[in-house]
Amino acid sequence: MARLPQSKFFRSVKAISGHQLEIVMDTNSFIIFDFGDRLQSIRFSVLQEAELFNTAHTDGFYLLFGEDDKPKVKISPSDLMDLLMTDRTREFPHYRDYESKEEPTN
């Protein structure tokens, strides 16, 4: 079994209206996160159910949805940072659009 770090990351989490979470980090940073755009993803689609979404809680190390002993969704601090910093709901150009082209030489 993996060992958890000694210091916690999350102080509290609370589901609020509009599929949003009110998160207080252990550093006292306060985050309002809107899950609205993420509910269409495979990973978070179960959170469309308000009854499950409203079970949001934390053990200090993860954001959890569902019963304490068997959460249906578990979000780590690094997953939360990815959700905050990367909009995976947008359509991105194809990789080939970014292929490097040879620079002209003088």
N, CA, C and O atoms as a MOPAC input file, in Angstrom:
PM7 MOZYME 1SCF
protein

 N      0.84500 1    -1.18900 1     0.00000 1
 C      0.00000 1     0.00000 1     0.00000 1
 C      0.88700 1     1.24800 1     0.00000 1
 O      1.85500 1     1.32700 1     0.75600 1
 N      0.55700 1     2.20000 1    -0.83600 1
 C      1.33800 1     3.43700 1    -0.93400 1
 C      1.16400 1     4.28000 1     0.32100 1
 O      0.07000 1     4.37100 1     0.87900 1
 N      2.24400 1     4.88700 1     0.75000 1
 C      2.18500 1     5.76600 1     1.92300 1
 C      1.76700 1     7.15900 1     1.49500 1
 O      2.21300 1     7.66700 1     0.46600 1
 N      0.91400 1     7.76600 1     2.28900 1
 C      0.48700 1     9.13200 1     2.02900 1
 C      1.50900 1    10.09500 1     2.62300 1
 O      2.14800 1     9.78000 1     3.62700 1
 N      1.66900 1    11.27600 1     2.00500 1
 C      2.57000 1    12.26900 1     2.58000 1
 C      2.06700 1    12.68300 1     3.96100 1
 O      0.88200 1    12.54100 1     4.26500 1
 N      2.96900 1    13.19500 1     4.79100 1
 C      2.57400 1    13.55800 1     6.14300 1
 C      1.71700 1    14.81300 1     6.19900 1
 O      0.81100 1    14.89900 1     7.02700 1
 N      1.98300 1    15.78500 1     5.34000 1
 C      1.16700 1    16.99800 1     5.37500 1
 C      0.02100 1    16.87700 1     4.37000 1
 O      0.17400 1    16.32600 1     3.28000 1
 N     -1.10600 1    17.40200 1     4.76900 1
 C     -2.29200 1    17.31800 1     3.92600 1
 C     -2.29100 1    18.46900 1     2.92100 1
 O     -1.56700 1    19.45100 1     3.08300 1
 N     -3.11300 1    18.33100 1     1.88400 1
 C     -3.21800 1    19.35000 1     0.84600 1
 C     -4.52300 1    20.12100 1     0.94000 1
 O     -4.55600 1    21.33100 1     0.71300 1
 N     -5.59600 1    19.41800 1     1.27500 1
 C     -6.92400 1    20.02000 1     1.28300 1
 C     -7.43100 1    20.16500 1     2.71500 1
 O     -7.36200 1    19.22300 1     3.50600 1
 N     -7.93500 1    21.33800 1     3.03700 1
 C     -8.52600 1    21.56400 1     4.35100 1
 C    -10.01800 1    21.23900 1     4.30700 1
 O    -10.54400 1    20.58700 1     5.20900 1
 N    -10.69900 1    21.70100 1     3.24500 1
 C    -12.13100 1    21.41200 1     3.14000 1
 C    -12.57600 1    21.53100 1     1.67800 1
 O    -11.91100 1    22.14900 1     0.84700 1
 N    -13.71100 1    20.92200 1     1.40600 1
 C    -14.33800 1    21.03700 1     0.08300 1
 C    -15.85100 1    20.99100 1     0.29800 1
 O    -16.36100 1    20.25800 1     1.14500 1
 N    -16.53700 1    21.79100 1    -0.48800 1
 C    -17.99600 1    21.87400 1    -0.35900 1
 C    -18.59100 1    22.05600 1    -1.74500 1
 O    -18.15100 1    22.91500 1    -2.50800 1
 N    -19.59600 1    21.24400 1    -2.07000 1
 C    -20.31100 1    21.40600 1    -3.33200 1
 C    -21.24100 1    22.61100 1    -3.20800 1
 O    -21.97300 1    22.74700 1    -2.22800 1
 N    -21.19900 1    23.48100 1    -4.21500 1
 C    -22.10700 1    24.63300 1    -4.23900 1
 C    -22.87400 1    24.60300 1    -5.55200 1
 O    -22.61100 1    23.74800 1    -6.39800 1
 N    -23.78800 1    25.49100 1    -5.73300 1
 C    -24.68000 1    25.45200 1    -6.89600 1
 C    -23.92800 1    25.49300 1    -8.21600 1
 O    -22.81600 1    26.01200 1    -8.30700 1
 N    -24.56100 1    24.93400 1    -9.23000 1
 C    -24.01600 1    24.98100 1   -10.57700 1
 C    -22.83300 1    24.05900 1   -10.80200 1
 O    -21.95800 1    24.37000 1   -11.61000 1
 N    -22.78700 1    22.93700 1   -10.10900 1
 C    -21.66600 1    21.98500 1   -10.21400 1
 C    -20.32300 1    22.66200 1    -9.96400 1
 O    -19.35800 1    22.45800 1   -10.70100 1
 N    -20.28700 1    23.46200 1    -8.92000 1
 C    -19.04400 1    24.11800 1    -8.52300 1
 C    -18.58700 1    23.57100 1    -7.17300 1
 O    -19.39000 1    23.12000 1    -6.35600 1
 N    -17.28100 1    23.62400 1    -6.97000 1
 C    -16.70800 1    23.22300 1    -5.69300 1
 C    -16.03900 1    24.42100 1    -5.04700 1
 O    -15.37400 1    25.21200 1    -5.71600 1
 N    -16.21900 1    24.54500 1    -3.75700 1
 C    -15.52200 1    25.53600 1    -2.94900 1
 C    -14.43700 1    24.75200 1    -2.20100 1
 O    -14.74000 1    23.93600 1    -1.33100 1
 N    -13.17800 1    25.00600 1    -2.54800 1
 C    -12.06300 1    24.23100 1    -2.00400 1
 C    -11.16200 1    25.15300 1    -1.19300 1
 O    -10.78200 1    26.23000 1    -1.65300 1
 N    -10.82500 1    24.72100 1     0.01600 1
 C     -9.84400 1    25.43200 1     0.82600 1
 C     -8.64000 1    24.50800 1     0.94500 1
 O     -8.73500 1    23.39400 1     1.46000 1
 N     -7.50600 1    24.99800 1     0.45600 1
 C     -6.27000 1    24.23100 1     0.51300 1
 C     -5.68500 1    24.34400 1     1.91200 1
 O     -6.06400 1    25.23400 1     2.67400 1
 N     -4.77200 1    23.45900 1     2.25400 1
 C     -4.14900 1    23.49800 1     3.56600 1
 C     -3.31000 1    24.77000 1     3.76200 1
 O     -3.00000 1    25.14400 1     4.89300 1
 N     -2.94600 1    25.42800 1     2.65500 1
 C     -2.18900 1    26.68400 1     2.71000 1
 C     -3.09900 1    27.89700 1     2.89700 1
 O     -2.63100 1    29.03500 1     2.86600 1
 N     -4.40100 1    27.65700 1     3.09100 1
 C     -5.43300 1    28.68900 1     3.20600 1
 C     -5.79500 1    29.32900 1     1.87700 1
 O     -6.54800 1    30.30300 1     1.86000 1
 N     -5.29000 1    28.81900 1     0.77100 1
 C     -5.73400 1    29.29100 1    -0.54700 1
 C     -7.16200 1    28.80900 1    -0.75400 1
 O     -7.53800 1    27.71500 1    -0.33300 1
 N     -7.94100 1    29.65000 1    -1.41000 1
 C     -9.36700 1    29.39600 1    -1.60200 1
 C     -9.64000 1    29.29800 1    -3.09100 1
 O     -9.24800 1    30.18600 1    -3.84800 1
 N    -10.30700 1    28.23300 1    -3.52900 1
 C    -10.56500 1    28.01200 1    -4.95500 1
 C    -12.05200 1    27.73600 1    -5.15000 1
 O    -12.64900 1    26.94500 1    -4.41900 1
 N    -12.64100 1    28.39600 1    -6.14000 1
 C    -13.97700 1    28.02500 1    -6.61600 1
 C    -13.73700 1    27.37500 1    -7.97300 1
 O    -13.25500 1    28.02300 1    -8.90200 1
 N    -14.06900 1    26.11500 1    -8.08300 1
 C    -13.82800 1    25.39200 1    -9.33400 1
 C    -15.14800 1    24.98400 1    -9.95600 1
 O    -15.98600 1    24.36300 1    -9.30200 1
 N    -15.33200 1    25.33400 1   -11.22500 1
 C    -16.55000 1    25.02300 1   -11.96400 1
 C    -16.34500 1    23.73300 1   -12.74700 1
 O    -15.54500 1    23.68500 1   -13.68200 1
 N    -17.06700 1    22.69600 1   -12.36200 1
 C    -16.96300 1    21.40600 1   -13.04100 1
 C    -17.83800 1    21.33800 1   -14.29200 1
 O    -17.79000 1    20.34100 1   -15.01300 1
 N    -18.62400 1    22.35500 1   -14.56400 1
 C    -19.58600 1    22.33600 1   -15.65400 1
 C    -19.06200 1    21.77900 1   -16.97100 1
 O    -19.68800 1    20.90100 1   -17.56500 1
 N    -17.91600 1    22.28300 1   -17.43200 1
 C    -17.37000 1    21.83200 1   -18.71500 1
 C    -16.75200 1    20.44800 1   -18.64300 1
 O    -16.56600 1    19.80800 1   -19.67800 1
 N    -16.43100 1    19.97400 1   -17.46200 1
 C    -15.76400 1    18.66900 1   -17.32700 1
 C    -16.74700 1    17.51200 1   -17.21600 1
 O    -16.34800 1    16.35100 1   -17.29700 1
 N    -18.02700 1    17.81700 1   -17.03000 1
 C    -19.01700 1    16.76700 1   -16.81400 1
 C    -19.28700 1    15.91700 1   -18.04700 1
 O    -19.92100 1    14.86700 1   -17.94700 1
 N    -18.81900 1    16.35400 1   -19.19600 1
 C    -19.00200 1    15.57000 1   -20.41800 1
 C    -17.87700 1    14.55500 1   -20.61000 1
 O    -17.96000 1    13.69300 1   -21.48500 1
 N    -16.82900 1    14.65500 1   -19.79700 1
 C    -15.70700 1    13.72400 1   -19.93100 1
 C    -16.08400 1    12.36500 1   -19.33600 1
 O    -16.96100 1    12.27000 1   -18.47800 1
 N    -15.41500 1    11.33400 1   -19.80000 1
 C    -15.68400 1     9.99100 1   -19.29300 1
 C    -15.40900 1     9.93000 1   -17.79800 1
 O    -16.19800 1     9.37200 1   -17.03500 1
 N    -14.29700 1    10.50200 1   -17.38700 1
 C    -13.90000 1    10.40600 1   -15.98100 1
 C    -14.89200 1    11.05900 1   -15.02900 1
 O    -15.16000 1    10.52400 1   -13.95300 1
 N    -15.44300 1    12.21700 1   -15.41100 1
 C    -16.27800 1    12.97800 1   -14.48900 1
 C    -17.76200 1    12.95600 1   -14.82100 1
 O    -18.54000 1    13.64000 1   -14.15600 1
 N    -18.18100 1    12.19700 1   -15.82300 1
 C    -19.58800 1    12.19600 1   -16.23300 1
 C    -20.52900 1    11.73600 1   -15.11000 1
 O    -21.68000 1    12.17000 1   -15.05700 1
 N    -20.05600 1    10.87400 1   -14.22100 1
 C    -20.91600 1    10.41800 1   -13.10900 1
 C    -21.27100 1    11.56200 1   -12.16900 1
 O    -22.24900 1    11.47300 1   -11.42700 1
 N    -20.48100 1    12.64000 1   -12.19500 1
 C    -20.74700 1    13.77500 1   -11.31200 1
 C    -21.88300 1    14.65700 1   -11.82200 1
 O    -22.23100 1    15.64900 1   -11.18000 1
 N    -22.46800 1    14.30600 1   -12.97600 1
 C    -23.65800 1    15.02100 1   -13.44000 1
 C    -24.80800 1    14.81900 1   -12.46300 1
 O    -25.67300 1    15.68300 1   -12.32100 1
 N    -24.80900 1    13.67100 1   -11.79100 1
 C    -25.84200 1    13.38400 1   -10.79400 1
 C    -25.60300 1    14.25700 1    -9.56700 1
 O    -24.60000 1    14.10700 1    -8.87000 1
 N    -26.53400 1    15.16800 1    -9.31200 1
 C    -26.37700 1    16.10500 1    -8.19000 1
 C    -26.20000 1    15.37400 1    -6.86700 1
 O    -25.45000 1    15.82700 1    -6.00300 1
 N    -26.88000 1    14.25300 1    -6.70300 1
 C    -26.78300 1    13.50500 1    -5.44000 1
 C    -25.34200 1    13.06500 1    -5.17800 1
 O    -24.86900 1    13.14900 1    -4.04500 1
 N    -24.64300 1    12.59700 1    -6.21100 1
 C    -23.24500 1    12.19900 1    -6.04700 1
 C    -22.34500 1    13.42200 1    -5.90600 1
 O    -21.47100 1    13.44900 1    -5.03900 1
 N    -22.55100 1    14.43700 1    -6.75200 1
 C    -21.71700 1    15.63600 1    -6.69600 1
 C    -21.75500 1    16.26900 1    -5.30100 1
 O    -20.73700 1    16.73800 1    -4.79300 1
 N    -22.92600 1    16.27300 1    -4.70000 1
 C    -23.10300 1    16.90700 1    -3.38800 1
 C    -22.45700 1    16.13700 1    -2.24100 1
 O    -22.45700 1    16.61200 1    -1.10500 1
 N    -21.90800 1    14.95900 1    -2.51900 1
 C    -21.19600 1    14.20300 1    -1.47400 1
 C    -19.73000 1    14.61800 1    -1.38800 1
 O    -18.96500 1    13.99600 1    -0.65000 1
 N    -19.32000 1    15.64800 1    -2.11800 1
 C    -17.91500 1    16.07800 1    -2.13200 1
 C    -17.38600 1    16.23000 1    -0.71100 1
 O    -18.00100 1    16.87900 1     0.13600 1
 N    -16.23100 1    15.61400 1    -0.47200 1
 C    -15.55800 1    15.72200 1     0.81900 1
 C    -14.07400 1    15.46000 1     0.59800 1
 O    -13.65400 1    15.14100 1    -0.51400 1
 N    -13.29500 1    15.59300 1     1.64000 1
 C    -11.86300 1    15.35400 1     1.53200 1
 C    -11.35700 1    14.60400 1     2.74700 1
 O    -11.89400 1    14.71600 1     3.84900 1
 N    -10.31300 1    13.84200 1     2.51100 1
 C     -9.58200 1    13.21600 1     3.61300 1
 C     -8.28700 1    13.98800 1     3.86700 1
 O     -7.42800 1    13.55800 1     4.63700 1
 N     -8.16900 1    15.14700 1     3.19600 1
 C     -6.97400 1    15.97100 1     3.31300 1
 C     -5.97200 1    15.70700 1     2.20000 1
 O     -5.15200 1    16.56600 1     1.87500 1
 N     -6.04200 1    14.51300 1     1.61600 1
 C     -5.10300 1    14.13500 1     0.55500 1
 C     -5.76400 1    14.09200 1    -0.81700 1
 O     -5.09200 1    14.26700 1    -1.83400 1
 N     -7.07600 1    13.86000 1    -0.85500 1
 C     -7.82400 1    13.75800 1    -2.10800 1
 C     -9.15900 1    14.47600 1    -1.97000 1
 O     -9.67200 1    14.64300 1    -0.86300 1
 N     -9.71800 1    14.89800 1    -3.10000 1
 C    -11.11100 1    15.32400 1    -3.15900 1
 C    -11.87400 1    14.05700 1    -3.51000 1
 O    -11.51900 1    13.35700 1    -4.45800 1
 N    -12.91100 1    13.76200 1    -2.75700 1
 C    -13.62600 1    12.49600 1    -2.90100 1
 C    -15.10900 1    12.73800 1    -3.12700 1
 O    -15.68800 1    13.68300 1    -2.59000 1
 N    -15.71400 1    11.87000 1    -3.92800 1
 C    -17.15400 1    11.91700 1    -4.18300 1
 C    -17.69700 1    10.52000 1    -3.96400 1
 O    -17.18600 1     9.55300 1    -4.53000 1
 N    -18.72600 1    10.41300 1    -3.14800 1
 C    -19.29600 1     9.11300 1    -2.83600 1
 C    -19.06700 1     8.79500 1    -1.37300 1
 O    -18.70000 1     9.66400 1    -0.58200 1
 N    -19.28700 1     7.54700 1    -1.02500 1
 C    -19.14200 1     7.11900 1     0.36500 1
 C    -17.67600 1     7.12300 1     0.77600 1
 O    -16.78400 1     6.92400 1    -0.04800 1
 N    -17.44400 1     7.35400 1     2.06300 1
 C    -16.07800 1     7.41600 1     2.59400 1
 C    -15.24800 1     6.19400 1     2.25100 1
 O    -14.09200 1     6.31900 1     1.84600 1
 N    -15.82900 1     5.01400 1     2.40800 1
 C    -15.05700 1     3.79100 1     2.21400 1
 C    -14.96700 1     3.35200 1     0.75000 1
 O    -14.12600 1     2.52100 1     0.40800 1
 N    -15.82600 1     3.89900 1    -0.11600 1
 C    -15.80300 1     3.53400 1    -1.53700 1
 C    -16.14600 1     4.73800 1    -2.41200 1
 O    -17.22700 1     4.78300 1    -2.99900 1
 N    -15.23700 1     5.71500 1    -2.50700 1
 C    -15.55700 1     6.88000 1    -3.34500 1
 C    -15.63900 1     6.47900 1    -4.81900 1
 O    -14.87500 1     5.63500 1    -5.28600 1
 N    -16.57100 1     7.09200 1    -5.53800 1
 C    -16.70600 1     6.83000 1    -6.97300 1
 C    -15.71800 1     7.65200 1    -7.78300 1
 O    -15.27400 1     7.22700 1    -8.85000 1
 N    -15.37400 1     8.83600 1    -7.27400 1
 C    -14.40900 1     9.70800 1    -7.95000 1
 C    -13.41200 1    10.19300 1    -6.90600 1
 O    -13.78900 1    10.59300 1    -5.80500 1
 N    -12.12700 1    10.15000 1    -7.27300 1
 C    -11.03800 1    10.54200 1    -6.38100 1
 C    -10.10800 1    11.45300 1    -7.17800 1
 O     -9.60800 1    11.06400 1    -8.23400 1
 N     -9.87600 1    12.67600 1    -6.66800 1
 C     -9.05400 1    13.65500 1    -7.37600 1
 C     -7.86200 1    14.02400 1    -6.50300 1
 O     -8.02200 1    14.51900 1    -5.38700 1
 N     -6.67500 1    13.77800 1    -7.02100 1
 C     -5.44100 1    14.09600 1    -6.29000 1
 C     -5.12100 1    15.58400 1    -6.44700 1
 O     -5.69300 1    16.24800 1    -7.31200 1
 N     -4.22200 1    16.11000 1    -5.62900 1
 C     -3.80500 1    17.50800 1    -5.79300 1
 C     -3.23600 1    17.78300 1    -7.19200 1
 O     -3.51900 1    18.82900 1    -7.77600 1
 N     -2.44500 1    16.86200 1    -7.72700 1
 C     -1.88900 1    17.09800 1    -9.06800 1
 C     -2.97600 1    17.04400 1   -10.13300 1
 O     -2.90800 1    17.77900 1   -11.11800 1
 N     -3.98400 1    16.18300 1    -9.95200 1
 C     -5.12000 1    16.17000 1   -10.88400 1
 C     -5.87800 1    17.49300 1   -10.83100 1
 O     -6.28600 1    18.02300 1   -11.86400 1
 N     -6.06500 1    18.02600 1    -9.61600 1
 C     -6.76600 1    19.30900 1    -9.48200 1
 C     -5.98500 1    20.41600 1   -10.17700 1
 O     -6.57300 1    21.24300 1   -10.87300 1
 N     -4.66900 1    20.44200 1    -9.99800 1
 C     -3.85500 1    21.46900 1   -10.65000 1
 C     -3.95600 1    21.35300 1   -12.16500 1
 O     -3.99900 1    22.36400 1   -12.86600 1
 N     -3.99300 1    20.12700 1   -12.66800 1
 C     -4.16400 1    19.92300 1   -14.10600 1
 C     -5.52100 1    20.45400 1   -14.55700 1
 O     -5.61700 1    21.10000 1   -15.60000 1
 N     -6.56600 1    20.18700 1   -13.78300 1
 C     -7.89700 1    20.69200 1   -14.12700 1
 C     -7.93100 1    22.22100 1   -14.11400 1
 O     -8.58700 1    22.84000 1   -14.95100 1
 N     -7.22600 1    22.81600 1   -13.16900 1
 C     -7.20800 1    24.27700 1   -13.06000 1
 C     -6.40600 1    24.93700 1   -14.17700 1
 O     -6.76100 1    26.02200 1   -14.63700 1
 N     -5.34400 1    24.29900 1   -14.61000 1
 C     -4.41000 1    24.94400 1   -15.52800 1
 C     -4.57100 1    24.55800 1   -16.99200 1
 O     -4.07200 1    25.26700 1   -17.86600 1
 N     -5.25300 1    23.45500 1   -17.28400 1
 C     -5.34700 1    22.97600 1   -18.64900 1
 C     -6.80100 1    22.80400 1   -19.04600 1
 O     -7.53400 1    22.03400 1   -18.42500 1
 N     -7.21400 1    23.51000 1   -20.06500 1
 C     -8.58400 1    23.38900 1   -20.55700 1
 C     -8.61900 1    22.28600 1   -21.60800 1
 O     -8.32100 1    22.52500 1   -22.77800 1
 N     -8.97900 1    21.10000 1   -21.19500 1
 C     -9.02800 1    19.96400 1   -22.11400 1
 C    -10.37100 1    19.88100 1   -22.83500 1
 O    -10.61200 1    18.93500 1   -23.58400 1
 N    -11.23200 1    20.84800 1   -22.61800 1
 C    -12.52500 1    20.85000 1   -23.29600 1
 C    -12.45900 1    21.54600 1   -24.64600 1
 O    -13.37000 1    21.40700 1   -25.46300 1
 N    -11.37800 1    22.30100 1   -24.88800 1
 C    -11.24200 1    23.01200 1   -26.16100 1
 C    -10.80200 1    22.05400 1   -27.24600 1
 O    -10.22600 1    21.00000 1   -26.97400 1
 N    -11.08100 1    22.43500 1   -28.47100 1
 C    -10.54200 1    21.67900 1   -29.59500 1
 C     -9.18800 1    22.25400 1   -29.91400 1
 O     -9.02800 1    23.46600 1   -30.05200 1
 N     -8.21700 1    21.38000 1   -30.02900 1
 C     -6.86200 1    21.80300 1   -30.31700 1
 C     -6.54500 1    21.52900 1   -31.77500 1
 O     -7.07700 1    20.58500 1   -32.35800 1
 N     -5.68400 1    22.34100 1   -32.37000 1
 C     -5.27200 1    22.07200 1   -33.75200 1
 C     -4.52400 1    20.74600 1   -33.80300 1
 O     -3.98800 1    20.27200 1   -32.80200 1
 N     -4.50500 1    20.17300 1   -34.97200 1
 C     -3.76900 1    18.92300 1   -35.15700 1
 C     -2.28500 1    19.14900 1   -34.93700 1
 O     -1.76100 1    20.23800 1   -35.17200 1
 N     -1.63000 1    18.11300 1   -34.48700 1
 C     -0.19400 1    18.17100 1   -34.22000 1
 C      0.56700 1    18.63000 1   -35.45600 1
 O      1.54500 1    19.37000 1   -35.35100 1
 N      0.11900 1    18.19300 1   -36.61900 1
 C      0.85400 1    18.54300 1   -37.84200 1
 C      0.90100 1    20.05700 1   -38.06500 1
 O      1.79000 1    20.55100 1   -38.75800 1
 N     -0.04400 1    20.79100 1   -37.48600 1
 C     -0.03400 1    22.24500 1   -37.62200 1
 C      1.13000 1    22.86700 1   -36.86100 1
 O      1.50000 1    24.01400 1   -37.11000 1
 N      1.71100 1    22.09900 1   -35.92100 1
 C      2.81400 1    22.60100 1   -35.11700 1
 C      4.16900 1    22.03000 1   -35.52100 1
 O      5.19100 1    22.36200 1   -34.92000 1
 N      4.17700 1    21.17600 1   -36.53600 1
 C      5.44600 1    20.60900 1   -36.95900 1
 C      6.37500 1    21.73600 1   -37.37100 1
 O      5.97600 1    22.69100 1   -38.03700 1
 N      7.62000 1    21.59600 1   -36.95600 1
 C      8.56200 1    22.66600 1   -37.25300 1
 C      8.86000 1    22.69400 1   -38.74700 1
 O      9.00700 1    21.66400 1   -39.40600 1
 N      8.93800 1    23.86400 1   -39.22200 1
 C      9.29900 1    24.06800 1   -40.62100 1
 C     10.71400 1    24.59400 1   -40.64100 1
 O     11.14600 1    25.30900 1   -39.73700 1
 N     11.41600 1    24.23300 1   -41.67300 1
 C     12.81900 1    24.69700 1   -41.76300 1
 C     12.84800 1    26.20600 1   -41.89900 1
 O     12.11600 1    26.80400 1   -42.68800 1
 N     13.70900 1    26.78800 1   -41.11300 1
 C     13.90500 1    28.22600 1   -41.18300 1
 C     14.81400 1    28.52700 1   -42.36700 1
 O     15.79100 1    27.81200 1   -42.59100 1
 N     14.51300 1    29.55800 1   -43.11700 1
 C     15.41000 1    29.90200 1   -44.21900 1
 C     16.77000 1    30.34200 1   -43.67600 1
 O     16.86200 1    31.01400 1   -42.64800 1
 N     17.78800 1    29.95800 1   -44.37100 1
 C     19.14400 1    30.35900 1   -43.96200 1
 C     19.60000 1    31.53300 1   -44.81000 1
 O     19.24500 1    31.64900 1   -45.98300 1
 N     20.36400 1    32.36800 1   -44.21800 1
 C     20.86300 1    33.54000 1   -44.94100 1
 C     22.15600 1    33.26400 1   -45.61800 1
 O     22.71100 1    34.14700 1   -46.27100 1

